[in-house]
Amino acid sequence: MAGDSQIVAHGENLLGHIEQASGNPDGASELFIRSAEGFRTLGTPWGTGNAAHRHGERCRCRRRGRPGGAITG
């Protein structure tokens, strides 16, 4: 059912934020990737972009020496 899949994709995105805030960047990335894939399958551009953006943001932070993904500007 599409409604259930959308709830799962939103849930994985939310859990990605929780994992990131809890200091688990690898877990956060995995959840953001799964969320983006779920939204892509559903054809939901906003959700796909949001989750992919959060994953990419975390990767940029890691390259800049902020491995936890903290965004400081």
Steps between C-alpha positions, in 0.01 A plus 500: 500500500646839397392667826699252706808544281477876538481468879808276495695749286406788733586287803843411364568868431397593855709218648794624293473838675482325839805285423693806386409693817596196708849495354455207263585648159533166323157391618360837395643465150354155457156622604516809277598282203216253567256787541609660171463165322153452646387846395651447152304177461183685599571780255515763775762756388484706820572199722772369270675837491465560873649166602773514235586854606538397865726209401711726277517768769636243745763388245612860443534551875715190530731628225529831687609333822161488675446121500178514702338704228457814709416794284667816619473721195 
